[in-house]
């Protein structure tokens, strides 16, 4: 993570507020998504946990 962030962001720039890492073990695929601003993105709460579970489920094409 340090190597990736160090290569993507310049010294003094803010790092992402969240990182979503999704794996598909059976297909051997992965995806990494960075959120730079919205701290509430992917926020799982009692009211939305079912919707978030589906939203965050990996869908690799």
C-alpha positions in Angstrom: 0.0 0.0 0.0 2.8 2.4 0.9 4.5 1.8 -2.5 1.3 2.3 -4.4 0.3 5.4 -2.6 3.8 6.8 -2.8 3.7 6.4 -6.6 0.2 7.8 -7.1 0.2 10.8 -4.7 2.9 13.5 -4.4 4.4 14.4 -1.0 2.0 16.6 0.9 -1.1 15.4 -1.0 -3.9 13.8 1.1 -4.2 10.0 0.8 -7.6 8.5 0.1 -10.1 8.4 2.9 -11.1 4.8 2.1 -9.9 1.9 0.0 -12.2 -0.9 -1.2 -10.4 -4.2 -2.1 -12.5 -6.9 -3.7 -11.4 -10.4 -4.5 -12.9 -13.2 -6.5 -10.9 -16.2 -5.3 -12.4 -18.7 -7.7 -11.5 -16.6 -10.8 -8.3 -15.2 -9.3 -9.5 -11.6 -10.0 -9.3 -8.5 -7.8 -10.2 -4.8 -7.9 -9.0 -1.9 -5.8 -11.1 1.3 -5.7 -10.0 4.5 -3.9 -12.3 7.1 -2.5 -10.5 10.4 -2.1 -13.2 12.6 -0.7 -16.4 11.0 0.5 -15.9 9.5 4.0 -19.4 8.1 4.0 -19.0 6.1 0.8 -19.4 2.4 1.6 -20.7 3.1 5.1 -22.4 0.0 6.3 -25.1 0.8 8.9 -28.0 -1.3 10.4 -30.5 0.4 8.0 -28.5 -0.3 4.8 -26.4 -3.4 5.5 -28.4 -5.6 3.0 -28.1 -3.0 0.2 -24.5 -2.4 0.9 -23.7 -6.1 0.9 -25.1 -6.3 -2.6 -23.5 -3.1 -3.7 -20.1 -4.2 -2.5 -20.3 -7.7 -3.8 -17.6 -8.1 -6.5 -18.9 -8.1 -10.1 -16.0 -8.8 -12.4 -16.6 -8.8 -16.1 
